[in-house]
Amino acid sequence: MTPAVLALRSAGVDFTVHEYAHDPRAQEKGQSFGLEAAAELGLDPDRVYKTLLASADGRLVVAVVPVSGRLDLKALARAVGAAKAAMADVRDAERATGYVAGGISPFGQKRPHPTVVDETVELWESVYVSGGRRGLDVEIAPADLIEVTGAIVADISR
């Protein structure tokens, strides 16, 4: 299993693994990894969350937002007390987390990073996030997502 699944097992929280057939050409067709996951799993895209990395005043920060929306970088910067934030370079994100783009999980990263989860997570009984590889999501209670990642909750999506 992936480091994300191992981290969740180690944390002792309830979660469910959901696998789906990832289409490597989905992005060529204009479909994001997150929207592909929502479609393949038959889920409301508002309930599926993507894991993004940004640089906030030079330090990497993890942002977890619905796949149906976009990350508000100004709001993320405010949430972590930074002057500004910008999307991290994909290679930097992959190197820092140990995952490939499209499979970056908020759990089991190589190094811990400050994490901010969008406040809409609290609207759901459970949400879906990457399980650490393309084609693998985990379903987890929002409170457990927040606890395991040590996240703060803020309005960071639009």
Secondary structure, 3 states (H helix, E strand, C coil): CCHHHHHHHHHCCCEEEEECCCCCCCCCCCCCHHHHHHHHHCCCHHHEEEEEEEEECCEEEEEEEECCCCECHHHHHHHCCCCCEEECCHHHHHHHHCCCCCCCCCCCCCCCCCEEEEHHHHHCCCEEEEEEECCEEEEECHHHHHHHHCCEEECCEC
